[in-house]
Amino acid sequence: MKILVLQDWLRSGGTERQSVLLANGFAAAGHGTTLLTFRPGGRLAPTVAAAVGRRALQPFDLRLDWYAPGLSRAVGVIKPDVILCMGRMANCYAGRLQREHPDAAVLATMRTGKPLPALFRRSLRLVRHVVANSREARDGLITRHAVPPARISVIYNSLVFGGTTAPHARPELRARYGASDRTLVLLCVAMFRPEKNQRELIEIAAGFAREVDWQLWLAGDGPARRACEKLAATRGVAERVRFPGFLRDPSPLYAASDVAVHASSSESLSNFLIEAQAQGLPAVAYEAQGIAECFVPGQTGWPIPRGDRAAFRQRLGQLAAASPTERASRSDAARRYARETFDADRQIAAYLDLFQSLANQPPSRGDFAAS
């Protein structure tokens, strides 16, 4: 098969990491694969495998995520059997691509809990198929967007960083940031965007009693980082909130932390939480679409009602007070669940099986294509 993966830009977000992982996996399986982006470059560009055809539509970076000059012409030259649209901007073009290239199977993806732009909603009616990355996302497609269940498949995100880290990473990193063996280290790895809500994690941690020894590590970069740094200073906890910045591989942070924490309301399935589980970290997170599918609720992770800071802190305190035996058992269960459920080879194979079945179907020109 000839597969085209469409993404606006290779920034450092979770969807972009999934785009690269899938493109690399499709190429490794022997399929002609092109990763086409609107903007050139991006932090993840160097992680694209040599076997993947890499093209950008903008001749130089115009810093416009939505601008895709010559998209239909480029698709016509590539002549893919399958077009996988990743991210909000690519999905806004998905319906148009299906109409202009009816012989290709165009797939939209539902990977967000945020409200959808009108063009995205239109694409859901026009494309051959939709991939949701959680069961809750699938249910939302059915109830809110009237997508027939037969046109939806659930394929979970793949683990990008799911391996084990050298034991020395834990003491070295904790010492670097001034955390002792007794310090409760909370970790969040995400782009700094308002919807990721790192501010709420700072407020939750700042509400601990004075005698609690804690640190909050907020890894990543983005436009909301400066506001978070300012908030930590304003709340008097700047020495406890650490900002490691963007890491191409954050695995050492997982090894050195104690609990994964998450407060975003716009997820469909959190890459960060499934990676944390694969590294053996328990998770505490505000409820959001797909969050409860990232872990085993009540065993390896705990969804907290949105805005209930007291309940969030209480659960963190209970995890901190757990015995070494209980912690080890929970870590083993988390690793087992994540590595079985979100195995990259399994997810890539699920996509390829779906692509093959869609490529064998005749072009759809029925009611949805005409709506």
Rosetta blueprint (number, residue, H / E / L):
1 M L
2 K E
3 I E
4 L E
5 V E
6 L E
7 Q E
8 D L
9 W L
10 L L
11 R L
12 S L
13 G L
14 G H
15 T H
16 E H
17 R H
18 Q H
19 S H
20 V H
21 L H
22 L H
23 A H
24 N H
25 G H
26 F H
27 A H
28 A H
29 A L
30 G L
31 H L
32 G E
33 T E
34 T E
35 L E
36 L E
37 T E
38 F L
39 R L
40 P L
41 G L
42 G L
43 R L
44 L L
45 A H
46 P H
47 T H
48 V L
49 A L
50 A L
51 A L
52 V L
53 G E
54 R E
55 R E
56 A E
57 L L
58 Q L
59 P L
60 F L
61 D L
62 L L
63 R L
64 L L
65 D L
66 W L
67 Y L
68 A L
69 P L
70 G L
71 L H
72 S H
73 R H
74 A H
75 V H
76 G H
77 V H
78 I H
79 K L
80 P L
81 D L
82 V E
83 I E
84 L E
85 C E
86 M L
87 G L
88 R H
89 M H
90 A H
91 N H
92 C H
93 Y H
94 A H
95 G H
96 R H
97 L H
98 Q H
99 R H
100 E H
101 H L
102 P L
103 D L
104 A L
105 A E
106 V E
107 L E
108 A E
109 T E
110 M E
111 R L
112 T L
113 G L
114 K L
115 P L
116 L L
117 P L
118 A H
119 L H
120 F H
121 R H
122 R H
123 S H
124 L H
125 R H
126 L H
127 V L
128 R L
129 H E
130 V E
131 V E
132 A E
133 N L
134 S L
135 R H
136 E H
137 A H
138 R H
139 D H
140 G H
141 L H
142 I H
143 T H
144 R H
145 H H
146 A L
147 V L
148 P L
149 P H
150 A H
151 R H
152 I E
153 S E
154 V E
155 I L
156 Y L
157 N L
158 S L
159 L L
160 V L
161 F L
162 G L
163 G L
164 T L
165 T L
166 A L
167 P L
168 H L
169 A H
170 R H
171 P H
172 E H
173 L H
174 R H
175 A H
176 R H
177 Y L
178 G L
179 A L
180 S L
181 D L
182 R L
183 T L
184 L E
185 V E
186 L E
187 L E
188 C E
189 V E
190 A L
191 M L
192 F L
193 R L
194 P H
195 E H
196 K H
197 N L
198 Q H
199 R H
200 E H
201 L H
202 I H
203 E H
204 I H
205 A H
206 A H
207 G L
208 F L
209 A L
210 R L
211 E L
212 V L
213 D L
214 W E
215 Q E
216 L E
217 W E
218 L E
219 A E
220 G L
221 D L
222 G L
223 P L
224 A L
225 R H
226 R H
227 A H
228 C H
229 E H
230 K H
231 L H
232 A H
233 A H
234 T H
235 R L
236 G L
237 V L
238 A L
239 E L
240 R L
241 V E
242 R E
243 F E
244 P E
245 G E
246 F L
247 L L
248 R L
249 D L
250 P L
251 S H
252 P H
253 L H
254 Y H
255 A H
256 A H
257 S L
258 D L
259 V E
260 A E
261 V E
262 H E
263 A L
264 S L
265 S L
266 S L
267 E L
268 S L
269 L L
270 S L
271 N H
272 F H
273 L H
274 I H
275 E H
276 A H
277 Q H
278 A H
279 Q L
280 G L
281 L L
282 P L
283 A E
284 V E
285 A E
286 Y E
287 E L
288 A L
289 Q L
290 G L
291 I H
292 A H
293 E H
294 C L
295 F L
296 V L
297 P E
298 G L
299 Q L
300 T L
301 G E
302 W E
303 P E
304 I E
305 P L
306 R L
307 G L
308 D L
309 R H
310 A H
311 A H
312 F H
313 R H
314 Q H
315 R H
316 L H
317 G H
318 Q H
319 L H
320 A H
321 A L
322 A L
323 S L
324 P H
325 T H
326 E H
327 R H
328 A H
329 S H
330 R H
331 S H
332 D H
333 A H
334 A H
335 R H
336 R H
337 Y H
338 A H
339 R H
340 E H
341 T H
342 F L
343 D L
344 A H
345 D H
346 R H
347 Q H
348 I H
349 A H
350 A H
351 Y H
352 L H
353 D H
354 L H
355 F H
356 Q H
357 S H
358 L H
359 A H
360 N L
361 Q L
362 P L
363 P L
364 S L
365 R L
366 G L
367 D H
368 F H
369 A H
370 A H
371 S L
